[in-house]
Amino acid sequence: MAIIVTSIFFIIIGLTLGGGGLWLVTLGGSAFYLFAGLMFLITAGLLLMRKAVALWVYAVLVVAALAWAIWEVGFDWWQLGPRGGMIILLGLWLLTPWIRRPLGLRSPTGITYAANPWALAVPVVLAILVALYSMTTDPHNLAGELPKDTVAANPAFGGSVPDGEWHQYGRTPFGQRYSPLDQITAENVSTLKEAWRYQTGDVKRPDDVGETTYQVTPLKVKDTLYLCTPHNWAIALDAKTGKEKWKYDANSGMNPDRQHQTCRGVTYYADPAVAAGQPCAERVYLPTSDARLIALDAADGKVCTSFADQGVLHLETGMRYNPAGYYYSTSPPVAVAGKIIVGGAVNDNYSTEEQSGVIRAFDINTGALVWNWDSGNPDATTPITEGQTYTTNSPNSWSVFSVDEALGMVYIPLGNQVPDQLGINRSDNVEKFSSSIVALDIATGQLRWVRQTVHHDLWDMDVPAQPALIDLTKQDGTVVPALVGPTKQGDIYVLDRRSGEPIIPIKEIPAPDGAVSGDHTSPTQPISDLTFSPEPLQEKDMWGVSLFDQMACRIDFHRYHYEGRYTPPSLKGTIVYPGNFGTFNWGSVAVDPERQIMFGMPTYLAFTSRLVPAADIPPRGQDEKGSEQGLNRNDGAPYGVFMGPFLGLLKIPCQAPPWGYVAGVDLRTGKIAYMHKNGTVHDMTPLPLPFKVGVPGIGGPMLTKGGVAFLGAAVDNYLRAYDVTSGRELWQGRLPAGGQATPMTYMADDNKQYVVMVAGGHGSVGTKPGDYVIAYTLP
C-alpha cells in the first residue's frame, strides 16, 4: 500500500514539476524543474514495478539537485532549503522499510531482503551535511566596525534643544535623530524594562482604509510628551508617568478616498512675545487628514482662536481642483523664524486633476500666508491672491522637512507628479523638480538649489525621507555643512547643503529604454557612490517555501519585463526593484554628529507594475477604498496602473531573503562598515518561529551618545537596541502591536533616560494594529 500511495504522490509531483518546468524552459529559464519532474515520474514508474533501481534513479536526482543548488546559490541555507528540502524528505521516506522491503529480494526459503539503501543513503546524508553546514554560514552578512573616536567634540545639533528633550520630529531642525543622552549604554541596555504604557483609545475601525497606520514620533518639551493618532487626535502625556494630561479630537471624519489615514507627528512652538503661562504661549500644531492645520494650547489642548480661521488653517485654499480625501498632511510642518512651513500628500495615481504640491509658509501666530513655492511655477513665491490657484498636480512633498536657520534654508524632499508611472506631457518644471531635494529660502521661499535623484521618474521613486543635516569634518580637517539624503532606490546623497553639490561623488549610469508609446525614458540615471542599491535580480534569486512556488516565481520572473533598475513600466508588466516600498522610506536614517557616522535600515522588496489602458478600467465600485496597491485608476490619463509587491503563490515575496538589514556607514569616507540581517518571521507565519531571515520594515532608527541605536520598524513586533559600532543586536522588547514608527528618547525630572516607542501597526504591511505608547528605562 505504501508503494502505491508513494507512487501516486510522485506522479502528481512529477506532472506538476514537469509541466511547469517545460513552461519555464520555453521562457528561457532553468531546465532543472523539467528534469526533476521527469525523475519523479521515472521513480514512480519503477516503484509501481517494484524495481530496486528506483532508489538509484532517485539518488541521481538528489545528487543533481544538490549540485544545481550549490552552483546557483552557494551555501545559503534559506536558498538551499526550498530547492532541496522536499527532495531530501522524500528521499528519507524512500529509505524506510515500508518502501525498501517491497523493492527487495525474496529468497527460496521465504526470507525477504529489503533493497540496498546505500545508493540513496549516501547522497541523502551528504545533502543533510551540506544543509547543516549552510546553517552555520551567513553569506549576506557584512561584518565590520564604525570608528569609535569623537570627530567633533562640540557638534552642531541644530536649534537650541536641551539635551534631555525632543522638540521636532528628528529631535532638532537638523533631523539627525540623535540624542546626546548617554545614561543608556551598550553595556547596560540589556536591562531595559518597561516603565509605563499608555493606550490612546484610537484604534483601527472596520470602515478604515487599508493604509491606516500609526507612525508617530512623540515630542518631549519640559515635562510633557505631545503626539497625535491616526484619526487626528492630539494628546499630551506626563513624560515621567505616561498619565494623560489632555486630549483633543480634530473630528476629521472618515473618507474612503484617502489613501492614508495616519499622523507622523505634531509641531511645537513657543511664542516669545507671549508671557509664560498665558493662553497659547506654547502651541501644538496638529495636521489633519481633511486638510486642516489646527493650533492648540500646549497647556490644555484648547484651540488657539487667534490663529487663522478661529484656530484652523484650511490647506485646500488655492487649489483649482479639490476632491475631498485627495489632499492632506500626514507629516508635521516645521516651525522656524516665525513661520510654519507646510507641504501635503496627494493621492497617488487617482486623477490628473488633483491638488497642487505647493509648499507654503504661514505666519505661525496669525496663519497669514507669507510665501508659496509651487514647483509648477517655481519663480513666483509672492502669496497668491483670492481667485488665483496653484499649479494642478505639481510634485508634492509628503514627508518631513529639515531646516538650517543660520544658512536661511529649508530642505524639502519632493515627490512625483501623478501619475507616477506615466511621464507623458510633463512640463519642464516637473521634469526639473520631480523626485528631488530642494533648498528654499526661509524668508522668501525662493529656490536656492535643487538636486534631482531620478530623471523622468516612472517608478514612484519620491524622495521619501527627511534629510539629515550634519557638519562633516573632511580628512584634511575642513568642515563642510552637509546634507544626508536617503532615497527609495537606495542611494545616500551626501551634499554640501549650501549649494547642493555632492561631497560623495554622483555619476550618471545608462538606463533601460522601452517606454510605452508617447512616453520616453531618460538615457541615464544618477547614482551616488554611497549606495545600498541591490544587484539586479536574476532567475536564481526567485524564492518560495518549496520547489513548486519557487518554480512559479521563476515563471513570473520571465513573464514580466525586467532589465534591472529603472526598467520602464509596460503593458506586459514590469518588475520594479528596488520597489515602491523603497530601500529607505519616511523613517529616514540617523546620524551621529560627534562620530560622524550613519545608521540605517535598508529594505529590499521587489514590486510589479502593469499599465492598464483607460478603456479596460472597470467602473468604480461603491465600496472601493483608497489604496496604493491594486488598481490605481489615473482618471484623465491614457493608462491606469496595477501595482503591488512581487509575491508568489503563498503571498510571500518571490525574491529570496534577506529582505531587511541594519547598516552602518562612515560618513567621512562614504564606506559601508557593516550590514546585518534584521528581524525574524515571528509574526509573518502561523507559528511564532524565531528564524532571523532579515524581514522588511518601515519606520526609522534613533541614535544616542551612549553608543546605542534603537529601531522598531521590522514586520515582527519588537523594539530592538543595537551596538552602533558593530551593528550587533543587544536587546529586544516585545511589542503588543506593530512598531512601524520611529522611537525617541528623553530625560525626565527623575533624572532617568526614557526610550519611547509607539506600537500601532501598519495597514498595508499587515502588522497587528494597536494604540500603544510604551516607555522603557533602566531599572
Disulfide bonds with the S-S distance in Angstrom:
Cys228-Cys263 2.08
Cys280-Cys304 2.02
Cys553-Cys654 1.98
